[in-house]
Amino acid sequence: MTVTHPVDTEEVAPHRGRSPAPPPRTSHGDRIARVLPALLLVGLLVAGWELMARSSDSALLPGVADITGNLVEITVNGALWENVQTTLTRVALGFAVAFVVSVAAGIAMGRNEWLRRFLEPAVLIGLATPGLVKALLCVIWFGVSLLNPILTVALAAAPALTINIAQGVRAVDPALGEMAHVYRLDALTRLRYVWLPAIVPDLFTGARLGIAMAWKVIVLVEIFGLADGVGYQLNLEFSQHNVAGVLAWTLAFTLVMAVIEYGLLQTLERRAVRWRRVATR
């Protein structure tokens, strides 16, 4: 006689009809462990620099106290905030132009083989051209106008952004495009619910590369052809042979870039990934 036992459906399919479990929260200790290596590296660099400054006793290697004093001075007198705001505004405007152009060009290159072959050489030339050349040409062509830094940043950021978006679009399941065609979705709906959720990782990879290029060229443009901004202040301190001032402005600008990278971009990326999961359900 064969005895059969009822199948426990809860045991076989425990997640059927249930919402997925929320991701585990990051504890305070985990956050400390995550940033501890970076803090340790910074501490070692500061200690090494101070050791070299004391052993050389030269104005070319100012100590940490001298650099900090210059940093406090430009912070208190308002020069830091004024010039950083000017530089960030130029970067934001230039990157906005690059983003709009790159999304359109990247999606077009990813969907159309002829357009990819037509535009790809220009994108590759843009990637290979040094930022210094772009900065010099824009200074020569546009002088001290606002168009100069905006176009320089756009030319620097667009190639990396475009090629990453194109690669992301080519990796999208063709069935999604066919489904959008069957349901006759308009262009904006396709962009919001099909293409953007699918290319979020590639979009942020390209954005980071593009912004990294933007930081480099905006300083060059401000050094060569503008009368304000972080680059101009760096050039001013250099002309006065104030190495501590150069390092103070460099440190301040580096901290701003780190805040934007780790505080803004990574936060936006996490939220975009959550939105992607919701949009693709």
N, C-alpha and C positions, 0 to 999 in steps of 0.2 A: 504494500500500500504506500503510495507516494504522498507525502505531506508537503503541501505548498504553503509558503508564508507570504503574506501580503507585502508588497514592495513599499518601503517607506519613501514616499515621493519627496518628503522634505530632505531626506538624506541624499537621494540621487540628484535632485536639482534644487539645492538650497537657495539659489539666487533667482529662481524663476518668479517673475512678477514683483521683484523687489528692486528698489533703487540701489545702485552700486554704493558700497561703503565709502564714506568720505576719506580722503587721503589723511594719513597720520599727521598730526600737528608737529611742527618743529619745536623742540624744547629749547629753553634758554642755553642749556649746556651744548646742544648741537650747534647753535648759532656761534657760540664762542669758539668751539672746535673748528668751525668752518673758516673763521676770520683769523684765528691764531697764527697759522703759517704766514699769512700776508703781513700781519703786525710784526712777527719775528723778523721777517726779511727787512721791513722798513727800519726796525731798530738796529739791525746789523749794519745797514747802509749808513744810517746817521752816525753810529759809533765809528765806523770805518772812516767816514768823511772827517769827523772831528779829530780823529787820530792823525790823519794826513795833514790837516790844517795846523795842528799844534807842532808836528814834527818839521814842517816846511817853514813856518813863520813867514809866509809870503802873502801879499795882497791878492795874488792870483788864486789863492785857496783860502777864502774867508771862513772863519769858524761858524759853528751853528748859531752862536749868540749874535754875530753880525748879520747873518741872513735873517734870523728871526726879528731882529731890530728893524731891518728894512721892511719886512713883511708887516709888522705892526704899524710902522709909519704910513705905508700906503693904504692900510686899512683904515686907520684913524682919520687921515685927511680926505678920505672919500675917493681917491684916485683909483683904487682897486675896483670898487663897485661900479663906478662910472665907465671905466674902460672894459671891464668884463661884460657889462651889460651891452655895450656897443658891439663887442666881438660876437657875443651870443646871438644878438639880433641879426647880424649879417649871416651867421651860420644857419640860423633857423630859416631865414628867407631863402637862402641858396638851397638848403636841403629840401624845402617845400617844393621849389621848382623842380629839383632833381627827382623827387618822389613822384610827382604827377607825371612827368615825362617818362620815367622808368617803368611805372606800373603799366602805362599804355603801351610802351615799346616792348616791355618784357612779355606781356600777355600776347601781343601780336606776334612776336618772335616764337613764342612757345606753341602757338596754335597754327601758324602758317609757315611752311617750310621755305617758300620763296622769300618771304619777308625776313626769315632768320638768316638766309644766305645773303640777303641784300644789306641788312643792318649789322650783322656780326663783325665784318671788318672794321667798321667805324667804332664799335664797342671795344674791340681788341686794341685798336690804336689808342683809344682813350685810356685803357688800362695801362698800356705800355709807356705812354707819355709821362715824363716826370712832372710832379706837381710844381716844381720850380719853373719849368717851361710854361705851364699854364698860367702861373701867377705873373710871370714877366710879360707874356703876350697880352693878358687882360689889362695890365697896367699901361702898356704901350697903346692899346686900342681904345680904352675907355677912361684913362686918366684917373682922377680922384673922385669920379662920380660914384653914386651908390650902386650903379649897375656893375661896376668892376668887381667888388667882392662877391656879389650875389652870383654872377655868372661864373666866377672862378670856383666857388664852392660847388655850384651845380655841375660844372664840367668835371670836377674831381670826384664827386659822389655818384653821379649817374651811371658810369660804366659798371662798377661792381654791383650796384643795385639792380641794374637791368639784366645782367647776365645771370644773377641768382634767381630773379623772378622768372626768367625764361626757362631755366632748368627746372624750377618748381612746377611751372605750368606743363612742361613736357612729361613730367612724372605723374600728372593727374590721371586717374582712371578715365579712359575715353567714354565709358558708360555715363559718367556724370554730364559730359557735354551733350551726349545723345538725349539723356533724360530732360535736360534744360530745353533742348530743341523740340522734343515731343510736347512738353507742357507749354511751349511758346513763351518762355520767360523773357522779359525785356532785359536790356543790357545792364541796367543798374541792379536788378534782382539777381542776375547771373553773377555779377561782380561780388555782390554781398554774400550770397549763399552758396556759390559754387567755387569761384576762383580764389577769393581772398581766404576763406577757411582752409583751402587746400595748400596754399603757398605760404602760410604763416611762418613756418620755420625758415624757409628760404628768404622770406621777406626780411626777417630780423637779422639773419646772417648778412645779407646784403646791406642792410641799414647800418650795422656795426662797422662793416668795412668802409662804407661810404662816409660815415661820420669821422672815422679815423683819418681818412684822407682829407676831409674838410678841415679838421683841426690844423693839419700841417700847412695847407695852402693859405688859410685865412691869415695865419701869422706872417707868412711870406708876403702876401699882398699888403698887409698893414705896414710891414717894414719898408717895402719898396715904394709904395705909392699913396699912402694915406696919412692923415695927421692926427689920428686917435686910434684907440684900441690897444689890446695887449701887445701886438706886434710892434706898434709904434713906440710904446713904452720900453719894450726890450731894446729896440734900436737906440732910444734916447739914453738908457743906462749904459749901453755898450759904447756909445760915443763919448761918454764921460768916464770911461774905464772903471765903472763901478760894478765889479764882478758880483758883489753881494746883492746889489740891486737887480742884476740880471737873473741871478738864482732865485731871488725872492719872487719876482714876477713869474718865472718858470714854475716854481713850486705852487704858487697860487693857481695858475692856469691848469696845472696837472691835477690839483685837488678838485677843481671845477669839473674837469673831464671825468674824473673818477666818480664824482657824485652823479653826473648825468648817465654814465655807463651802468653803475651798480644800483643807483637809487631810482633812476627813471626808466632806462631801457629794459632792465631785467624785470621791473615791476610791470611795465606794459606788456612784455613778452608773456609773463605768467597769466595775466588777464586775457590776453589774446588767445592763448592756448585753451583756457577755459571756455571762452566764447566760441572757439573753433569746435570744441566738443559738443556744445549746445547746438550750434548752427548745422552740424553734420548729422544730428540724430534723425 
